[in-house]
């Protein structure tokens, strides 16, 4: 197959975003947070309880995921809820949850 005749089927900005997201997700705790979130909106305290580490540690990693535009958040009363804010990321997380985050 002649490579010159193939159509370019990707956008460099999408490739850059994917690389940035995959790098952010590569930390075990951040991946665990994303597996916990799935397609739900979950409070910081509930995330802390489910991942089993300190609130300050979870907050630090949530901040990194927000900076990379992987997560969104909303405040209700005195709680902050986090959610995955990109449909493509939801698809990726769903695949990763199906493969890596299943219950034993």
PAMI-276463 format. One record per residue: residue number from 1; chain; x, y, z of N, C-alpha, C in turn. Coordinates in steps of 0.001 Angstrom, whole numbers, always signed. Layout:
BEGIN
[NUM; "A"; [X; Y; Z]; [X; Y; Z]; [X; Y; Z]]
...
END
This chain:
BEGIN
[1; "A"; [+844; -1174; +0]; [+0; +0; +0]; [+890; +1238; +0]]
[2; "A"; [+605; +2172; -853]; [+1382; +3398; -948]; [+922; +4380; +129]]
[3; "A"; [+1808; +4684; +1050]; [+1469; +5563; +2170]; [+1083; +6957; +1685]]
[4; "A"; [+1688; +7427; +621]; [+1381; +8775; +132]; [-69; +8914; -309]]
[5; "A"; [-700; +7831; -715]; [-2071; +7900; -1198]; [-3110; +7725; -95]]
[6; "A"; [-2679; +7397; +1114]; [-3626; +7258; +2210]; [-4073; +8635; +2678]]
[7; "A"; [-5324; +8722; +3097]; [-5832; +9969; +3659]; [-5432; +10044; +5121]]
[8; "A"; [-5118; +11216; +5578]; [-4815; +11406; +6993]; [-6144; +11430; +7735]]
[9; "A"; [-6308; +10490; +8651]; [-7577; +10325; +9337]; [-7539; +10813; +10778]]
[10; "A"; [-6593; +11639; +11114]; [-6497; +12128; +12478]; [-6180; +13604; +12462]]
[11; "A"; [-6453; +14223; +13565]; [-6191; +15640; +13757]; [-5078; +15744; +14800]]
[12; "A"; [-4037; +16502; +14499]; [-2911; +16612; +15430]; [-3342; +17083; +16810]]
[13; "A"; [-4341; +17964; +16882]; [-4784; +18440; +18199]; [-5425; +17298; +18988]]
[14; "A"; [-6132; +16391; +18303]; [-6705; +15234; +18981]; [-5613; +14291; +19469]]
[15; "A"; [-4593; +14105; +18650]; [-3471; +13244; +19039]; [-2761; +13835; +20254]]
[16; "A"; [-2547; +15132; +20247]; [-1895; +15800; +21376]; [-2731; +15663; +22643]]
[17; "A"; [-4042; +15871; +22519]; [-4911; +15732; +23690]; [-4888; +14301; +24200]]
[18; "A"; [-4948; +13334; +23308]; [-4921; +11929; +23725]; [-3630; +11616; +24470]]
[19; "A"; [-2508; +12092; +23952]; [-1222; +11839; +24611]; [-1181; +12485; +25992]]
[20; "A"; [-1682; +13704; +26087]; [-1713; +14427; +27368]; [-2605; +13687; +28371]]
[21; "A"; [-3765; +13221; +27905]; [-4683; +12497; +28778]; [-4097; +11167; +29231]]
[22; "A"; [-3500; +10431; +28299]; [-2909; +9144; +28657]; [-1768; +9316; +29654]]
[23; "A"; [-999; +10370; +29499]; [+78; +10629; +30450]; [-490; +10923; +31834]]
[24; "A"; [-1533; +11748; +31891]; [-2158; +12073; +33181]; [-2775; +10837; +33817]]
[25; "A"; [-3340; +9966; +33000]; [-4009; +8772; +33501]; [-3029; +7673; +33908]]
[26; "A"; [-1767; +7819; +33559]; [-811; +6728; +33776]; [-445; +6521; +35249]]
[27; "A"; [-758; +7463; +36120]; [-483; +7296; +37546]; [-1517; +6334; +38138]]
[28; "A"; [-1089; +5341; +38919]; [-2035; +4351; +39447]; [-3216; +4949; +40222]]
[29; "A"; [-2976; +5951; +41055]; [-4086; +6529; +41825]; [-5051; +7290; +40919]]
[30; "A"; [-4520; +7999; +39934]; [-5409; +8716; +39013]; [-6244; +7736; +38198]]
[31; "A"; [-5643; +6632; +37786]; [-6393; +5619; +37048]; [-7475; +5015; +37942]]
[32; "A"; [-7143; +4786; +39192]; [-8125; +4245; +40136]; [-9281; +5228; +40326]]
[33; "A"; [-8972; +6514; +40444]; [-10012; +7543; +40567]; [-10924; +7514; +39356]]
[34; "A"; [-10352; +7428; +38174]; [-11148; +7407; +36945]; [-12009; +6147; +36879]]
[35; "A"; [-11477; +5024; +37325]; [-12272; +3796; +37365]; [-13433; +3934; +38338]]
[36; "A"; [-13197; +4579; +39473]; [-14260; +4810; +40457]; [-15335; +5726; +39873]]
[37; "A"; [-14915; +6764; +39191]; [-15869; +7731; +38640]; [-16730; +7120; +37533]]
[38; "A"; [-16083; +6444; +36587]; [-16847; +5932; +35451]; [-17700; +7032; +34867]]
[39; "A"; [-18986; +6777; +34684]; [-19867; +7807; +34135]; [-20730; +8452; +35216]]
[40; "A"; [-20245; +8407; +36462]; [-20971; +8997; +37586]; [-20361; +10326; +38014]]
[41; "A"; [-21122; +11071; +38759]; [-20656; +12288; +39416]; [-20544; +11949; +40901]]
[42; "A"; [-19323; +12014; +41441]; [-19064; +11524; +42794]; [-18373; +12605; +43623]]
[43; "A"; [-18775; +12717; +44892]; [-18172; +13713; +45781]; [-16742; +13318; +46132]]
[44; "A"; [-15961; +14325; +46490]; [-14565; +14088; +46872]; [-14498; +13085; +48018]]
[45; "A"; [-15362; +13259; +49024]; [-15337; +12354; +50179]; [-15623; +10909; +49767]]
[46; "A"; [-16576; +10714; +48861]; [-16866; +9356; +48393]; [-15695; +8776; +47607]]
[47; "A"; [-15022; +9619; +46825]; [-13830; +9161; +46091]; [-12757; +8728; +47082]]
[48; "A"; [-12532; +9557; +48119]; [-11535; +9248; +49151]; [-11836; +7883; +49776]]
[49; "A"; [-13096; +7653; +50130]; [-13474; +6392; +50765]; [-13262; +5205; +49826]]
[50; "A"; [-13527; +5400; +48549]; [-13432; +4282; +47605]; [-11998; +3973; +47171]]
[51; "A"; [-11123; +4992; +47141]; [-9745; +4719; +46708]; [-8814; +4442; +47881]]
[52; "A"; [-9235; +4793; +49097]; [-8474; +4416; +50283]; [-7191; +5178; +50517]]
[53; "A"; [-7211; +6488; +50313]; [-6055; +7317; +50641]; [-6570; +8628; +51229]]
[54; "A"; [-5668; +9536; +51544]; [-6071; +10777; +52206]; [-6784; +11733; +51260]]
[55; "A"; [-7582; +12618; +51847]; [-8297; +13609; +51037]; [-7315; +14542; +50333]]
[56; "A"; [-6221; +14914; +51010]; [-5261; +15819; +50372]; [-4605; +15148; +49163]]
[57; "A"; [-4322; +13860; +49267]; [-3728; +13132; +48149]; [-4713; +13040; +46984]]
[58; "A"; [-5954; +12683; +47283]; [-6987; +12604; +46245]; [-7183; +13973; +45600]]
[59; "A"; [-7263; +15019; +46402]; [-7476; +16372; +45867]; [-6360; +16787; +44928]]
[60; "A"; [-5131; +16430; +45276]; [-3988; +16755; +44417]; [-4143; +16079; +43057]]
[61; "A"; [-4533; +14827; +43046]; [-4672; +14096; +41790]; [-5904; +14541; +41007]]
[62; "A"; [-6984; +14890; +41706]; [-8159; +15446; +41027]; [-7798; +16748; +40330]]
[63; "A"; [-6983; +17553; +40967]; [-6540; +18819; +40390]; [-5767; +18591; +39088]]
[64; "A"; [-4897; +17603; +39081]; [-4127; +17288; +37871]; [-5070; +16846; +36755]]
[65; "A"; [-6044; +16004; +37081]; [-6992; +15535; +36071]; [-7860; +16679; +35545]]
[66; "A"; [-8172; +17643; +36404]; [-8927; +18820; +35948]; [-8078; +19686; +35031]]
[67; "A"; [-6815; +19896; +35402]; [-5910; +20716; +34585]; [-5766; +20158; +33178]]
[68; "A"; [-5858; +18845; +33040]; [-5713; +18190; +31730]; [-7059; +18082; +31009]]
[69; "A"; [-8082; +18730; +31571]; [-9439; +18725; +30993]; [-10042; +17336; +30879]]
[70; "A"; [-9667; +16464; +31802]; [-10248; +15130; +31848]; [-11490; +15146; +32735]]
[71; "A"; [-11422; +15916; +33816]; [-12532; +15986; +34757]; [-13162; +17369; +34781]]
[72; "A"; [-14446; +17380; +35089]; [-15165; +18594; +35418]; [-15626; +18465; +36856]]
[73; "A"; [-16082; +19556; +37425]; [-16595; +19484; +38789]; [-17752; +20456; +38956]]
[74; "A"; [-18574; +20161; +39934]; [-19668; +21061; +40284]; [-19777; +21076; +41795]]
[75; "A"; [-20147; +22223; +42325]; [-20283; +22370; +43766]; [-21760; +22414; +44103]]
[76; "A"; [-22149; +21610; +45068]; [-23521; +21601; +45583]; [-23437; +21696; +47094]]
[77; "A"; [-23988; +22781; +47625]; [-23904; +23053; +49064]; [-22435; +23041; +49475]]
[78; "A"; [-22051; +22159; +50384]; [-20658; +22146; +50844]; [-19869; +20978; +50262]]
[79; "A"; [-20385; +20349; +49198]; [-19678; +19230; +48579]; [-19292; +19577; +47147]]
[80; "A"; [-18148; +19040; +46727]; [-17699; +19170; +45347]; [-17795; +17792; +44708]]
[81; "A"; [-18434; +17741; +43548]; [-18613; +16499; +42812]; [-17767; +16541; +41545]]
[82; "A"; [-17099; +15445; +41264]; [-16268; +15341; +40064]; [-16898; +14358; +39091]]
[83; "A"; [-16647; +14598; +37816]; [-17163; +13735; +36759]; [-16237; +13827; +35562]]
[84; "A"; [-16264; +12813; +34718]; [-15467; +12813; +33493]; [-16201; +13692; +32491]]
[85; "A"; [-15483; +14687; +31965]; [-16107; +15787; +31227]; [-15921; +15708; +29714]]
[86; "A"; [-15632; +14520; +29176]; [-15377; +14389; +27748]; [-15899; +13024; +27315]]
[87; "A"; [-16801; +13008; +26348]; [-17410; +11757; +25897]; [-16351; +10753; +25427]]
[88; "A"; [-15322; +11229; +24756]; [-14262; +10314; +24299]; [-13535; +9702; +25484]]
[89; "A"; [-13332; +10516; +26530]; [-12685; +9989; +27736]; [-13581; +8954; +28403]]
[90; "A"; [-14889; +9185; +28403]; [-15814; +8202; +28974]; [-15700; +6866; +28239]]
[91; "A"; [-15580; +6928; +26917]; [-15435; +5701; +26130]; [-14132; +4989; +26488]]
[92; "A"; [-13056; +5761; +26609]; [-11762; +5190; +26947]; [-11787; +4585; +28347]]
[93; "A"; [-12358; +5314; +29299]; [-12437; +4821; +30673]; [-13304; +3568; +30729]]
[94; "A"; [-14403; +3545; +29973]; [-15259; +2362; +29956]; [-14464; +1148; +29471]]
[95; "A"; [-13698; +1332; +28417]; [-12886; +214; +27923]; [-11869; -219; +28976]]
[96; "A"; [-11222; +750; +29623]; [-10223; +418; +30634]; [-10877; -248; +31847]]
[97; "A"; [-12055; +244; +32238]; [-12759; -388; +33360]; [-13113; -1824; +33004]]
[98; "A"; [-13597; -2048; +31786]; [-13966; -3398; +31367]; [-12758; -4337; +31411]]
[99; "A"; [-11592; -3814; +31063]; [-10389; -4643; +30998]; [-9674; -4735; +32342]]
[100; "A"; [-9527; -3591; +33045]; [-8662; -3553; +34213]; [-9353; -3366; +35553]]
[101; "A"; [-10559; -2832; +35583]; [-11157; -2420; +36857]; [-12298; -3319; +37301]]
[102; "A"; [-12389; -4494; +36744]; [-13480; -5400; +37125]; [-13273; -5919; +38534]]
[103; "A"; [-14388; -6269; +39168]; [-14313; -6824; +40537]; [-13919; -8283; +40465]]
[104; "A"; [-13157; -8718; +41438]; [-12689; -10119; +41477]; [-13640; -10955; +42282]]
END
